[in-house]
Structure formats: C-alpha cells, structure tokens
Amino acid sequence: MDTIDKKNIALVAHDYKKKDLIEWALFNKGVLAGHSLFATEATGNLVEKELNLPVTKVKSGSMGGNQQIATKISEGEIDILIFFWDPLAQLPSDPEVKALLRIGMAWNIPVACNRATADFLVSSPLLNSSYQKQQPDYKAQGKENLSESFFSDTDENYGLLLTI
Ligand SMILES: O=C(CO)COP(=O)(O)O
C-alpha cells in the first residue's frame, strides 16, 4: 500500500456554514481520516461527533480561535485551511476572519472557502503526496521595494498587472 504524506488540515465554519462543512467532511471522511485535523471549538466538536475522528481543537473563532489557527499557520503547523465563512453575515469577528485568510495567503497554504473549492482540494493528488510549497520571502522584498519593482515599469506593463 502507498504511504500517504499526512497533512495538518484546519477546519473552521461559521454557524450558517457548519451544516455545509459537516456534509462535506462526512462525504470525504475516508480521505480526511488519513490526515490530522484541527478546528475551532464548535466546528471541531461537530466534526468529532459526526465523523468520529480525533480533532485538535482551539478556542471558538470569535474568542481567539481564528488567531490561534493563524498562529499555527505562521508556525508551519497547518498545511491546509478549509474555512467556510458566511458571505451573507456581518460578524463581530470579521477583522479576525480577514486576518486568518490573510495569513493563509501570506504563508501560501491552500485555502478553501467553499465546498466546490474544498472538493477540488481533497481530490488533488497532491493532498496525499509530499509537496514543497514556495515560501514567500517577504524579508528580502520590503513592501516599498515590491511596489517599486512592480510599478516602475512602463505604463503598458502596469496596465497588464492590473488585469491579472
Ligand atoms: O467563529 C468561527 C470562525 O470565525 C468558528 O468558531 P467555532 O467553530 O467555535 O464556531
């Protein structure tokens, strides 16, 4: 049997998206069982109960759990973030939600925010194999240098950048 490269997968869902996440997770239980699961508190409790799989839980998202997951991402402890956030609700934790998504981008981990993307993600052959992600080097490229190198080019190239 092929051995799989185990990933640390964080699962987070807003209340109106928890049903969606649990349905998705149940459908993909066989795949998820081969990996290590992390979650915010209420999401994690549901995953444990419905999937009967172990979950490392942090605090509830709105009580610091979003930041805890973000910290784990920046410490290299989370490989994949599945975050079904609610696009129809304004929440007090919106700044932390944005921060978590930003950290996922900054550390170049795969982030799925809806079921379709999560489906594509779990069906990728890369999920079970070793994958060396590119690590952004923000130290070498300070923000000013970055925007200079992007925008000191001709107007034509500047226009091109805005369209990609
Ligand atoms: O609030 C959340 C995401 O912002 C999720 O937290 P819970 O999983 O504890 O509901």
The ligand as a MOL file (V3000), in Angstrom:
LIG
                    3D

  0  0  0     0  0            999 V3000
M  V30 BEGIN CTAB
M  V30 COUNTS 10 9 0 0 0
M  V30 BEGIN ATOM
M  V30 1 O -16.1250 31.6990 14.7010 0
M  V30 2 C -15.6570 30.9010 13.9170 0
M  V30 3 C -14.9660 31.3710 12.6850 0
M  V30 4 O -14.7970 32.7700 12.6410 0
M  V30 5 C -15.7420 29.4570 14.1680 0
M  V30 6 O -15.7020 29.1580 15.5400 0
M  V30 7 P -16.4890 27.9080 16.0730 0
M  V30 8 O -16.0310 26.7190 15.2820 0
M  V30 9 O -16.1480 27.7760 17.5230 0
M  V30 10 O -17.9560 28.1960 15.8410 0
M  V30 END ATOM
M  V30 BEGIN BOND
M  V30 1 2 1 2
M  V30 2 1 2 3
M  V30 3 1 2 5
M  V30 4 1 3 4
M  V30 5 1 5 6
M  V30 6 1 6 7
M  V30 7 2 7 8
M  V30 8 1 7 9
M  V30 9 1 7 10
M  V30 END BOND
M  V30 END CTAB
M  END
